[in-house]
């Protein structure tokens, strides 16, 4: 569940009170280590003059990405760790728009490389709506997407060259009873869909480890901003792998992975930002 949240933050572009109108069309770019280049057909941020056919210099900084173009620059903060942690990143065709109560984002593909791992995400989409009055752009996206919306991707691949497992792979192996399997270090997810309607959510995804398994999770979800702190409260009603109920295994695996970012009080899971 951590990854869809990280993925929604990654796709969100800046927007201010009431989802002021903005548009980014066909932004693509790449960087190696801490510097790269990019291009957008349309670059229109809220309250600013729109630009066409924009070239960018991209700088990866300690906790942000800085995009510099001939008419100014934009600093994107709150970047997920799995973006800033890679040595090489290639992004193809980000599209984003906001208007009134709607935020839509998509990315054709995102691929990251390190000496020990390889990450690929394809056909990621975010489509959420709410008349959120929060002041921060990424808080508005969280508020909308935990109220009414969809977050999806067609394919995610995590390849690892060492025997150490990513947190996602470790979690999936724990809930599927394959914690000791070393047949492959690859983790694949297909057709991930998080759908939320009036704060009720359902997750559907096909997971590939040593076998292919269809996973579903449903329950309630709510975003609770508290000053500078942010909490997503998730109530898990049921989790299934195929026809088997794995709700208890999910809670047990989550409890074993608690941290200052995530706490578990059955039937609730709290994500802290």
N, C-alpha and C positions, 0 to 999 in steps of 0.2 A: 504493500500500500504506500510505502514511502516513495516508490518510483513514479507513480502517477502524479503525486503531489509535486515532486521535483520537476516532472515533465511539464505540468501546467504553469509553474513559475517561469520555466525556461521560455515558454511560448509567449508569455505576456509582455506586451510593449507598454510604454508609459501612457497613462491616461489619467485625467484629473476628475474633478467633481462631476458626478452624473454621467460618466462615460462620454466626455466631450469628443467630438468627431476626430478621428485620426485614420490614417491609411498608410500601410507599408506594403508595397507590391514587389514580389520577386526579388527579395534580398537574398543574396548568396555570398559566402565568404569563407575564408580559411585562415588559420594561423599555425605557425610552428613555433614552439616554445612560447615567446611572449609578444610576437609581432606577426601581422598578416594584412590582407587586403580584402575588400568586399565591394559589392555593387548593388544598387537598388534601382528599379525602374521608376518607382514613386516613393518618396520619403516625406511623409506629412505627419508631424507630431502635433498633439493638441495645442492650440493657441499659437502655432508657428506657421510661417509661410511654407507651402508645399514646394518640393523640388523634384525635378525629373532627371533621370539618367545620372545618378549620384555615385561617385567613386569614394571609397573610404579607405583610410588607414586604420587598422585594428590593433589595439594594444591590450594585452592581457595583464592586468595588475593583480595585486595580492588578493583582493576580494571583489573585483569588478572587471568589466570590459569597457574600454573607452574607444568610441568610434569617432574619428576625426574626418570631416569632409570640408571642401573649400569654403563653405558658409558657416562653419561652426563645429561643435562637437557634442556628443551625447555620452554620458556615463551611465552604464547599466549596473546597478548594484543588486544585492540579493541573488547573485548568480549561484545556481546549484553547484555543490562540490564536485560532482562528476563531470561538470563542464570545465571548471577551472583546474581540475586535477590532471587532465590529459596533456600530453606534450604536443600533439597535433590534432586539430579539429577542422572538419570540413562540413559546412552547412549548405544545403541546396534548397533554394526557393522557399523562404519564409514569406507568408502573406498574413496580414493582420489588419483588422478594422474594428472600430468602435463607433457606435451611434446610439444615442438615447440609452436604453437599458441593455443593449446587446454587445457582447465582445466575442469576436471570432478570430481564431489563429490557426495556422497550419504550417507544417514544415514537411517538405517532400522527403528529405533524409538528413540525418545527423550522424556523423561517424567520427569517433575519437580513437586515438592510438597512443599507447604507452609501450615500453619494452616488454611488459609482462601481461598486457591485456589489450583487448580490442572491443569497442562498443559500437553497435550499429542500431539506430532507431529509424524506422521507415513509416511514412504516411501518418504522421502524428497530427491530431486535430483537437481543437478546443472550441466549444460553442456553448456559451452560457449567457444567462440573462437575469438581471435584477436591478431595480432602481436603488443601487447602493449609495449611501451618503458618506461613506468612509473617505478619508482624505488621501490615503496612500494608494497608488496605482495597483500594487500587487495585493494589497488587502482587499480592494474592490473585486479583483479577479477571484480570490479565495472565497469572498462572501457570495459572489454570484454562482460559482461552480459548486459550492456546497449547499446551494438552495435549489437551483434549477439549471440543468445543463448536462453536457456530455463531454468526456475526455476519452480519446481513443488513440490507438496506433495499430498498424497492421502487423508489424514485426519488430521484435527486439532481440538482439543477439549479444551475449557477453561471452567472449572467448578468453580463456586464461591459460598462460603457458606454464604456470606453476601449479602445484597441488593445493595451494591455498584457494579457498572459495570466496566469491563475492558474498556480501550480506544477503543478496537476493537468492543466490544459489543455495546458500546454507539454510535459509528459511524454507525454501521449497522442498529441499531434501528432508528437512525435519518433519514437515507436515505430511509428506507423502511416504514417510517411513523408509527413506533411502539415505540416511545420514552417513552410512559407511561405504556407499557406492563410489568407486573411482573409475568407472568405465569411461567417463568423459568429463572434461572440465568446462564444457560448453553449456550455457543456459540459454534457452530460446523461449520466447513468448509470442504467440500469434493471436491476432484478432482480439486485442484487449479493448474492453469497453466499460467505462464507468459511467453509468447513467444515474442522474439525481432528479427527483421530482418532489418538490415541497419537503426537502430535507430527508427524503427516504432514498437510499442508494442501493444499486445492484452492480456488482462487478462480475463480468464474464471474461474468461481468458483460457486459452489452450497453452499448457506448459509442456515443454519438451526437456526431459532430463535423460533417463535411460529409456523411458517410454513416453507416450503422449497422453496427457490427462486433461480433461476439461474441468476447470475450477469455477465455482460460483460462490459469491459471498453477498449477503444482503443484510440491511439494517437501517439505522438512522445516522445522519451526519449533520454537524452544526459547527459553524465558525464562531468563536468567542473571543473577540478582541478585548484585551485588558491593558490599557495604556500602551506601553512599549512592548508588552508581551502579547503573543498570539497563540491561541489554543484551538485545535480542531478536535472536537469531541465526537468519537465514533462509537456507536452501539452496534455490536455484531449480534445479529439474531441467529444466523445459520451460515455455515460454510460447508460446501460439498465438493468432493472429488469424484466425478462421475456420479454414481448412485450412492456413494458412501458419505455419511455425515462425519466431517472432520473438525467440527466446531471446537471441541475440547483440545485437539492437537494444535489448532491455530492459536488458541489462547496460551497453551503451554509454551509453544515456540516463541510467542511474543513476550511472555513473562521472562523467559530466559535471555531475552535481548533488550531488556529495559535499560534506559539511560536517561540523561537529563533532557533528551529530545523526545522520548517516548515512555509513558507509564501505562500500566494496565491495572484496572480495577474491574474485574468481570461484572457485567458484560460490556464494560466501556474500555476504550483505548483512547489515550490523550496524546496528541502530537503537539509538541511545543516548539515555537519558532522564536 
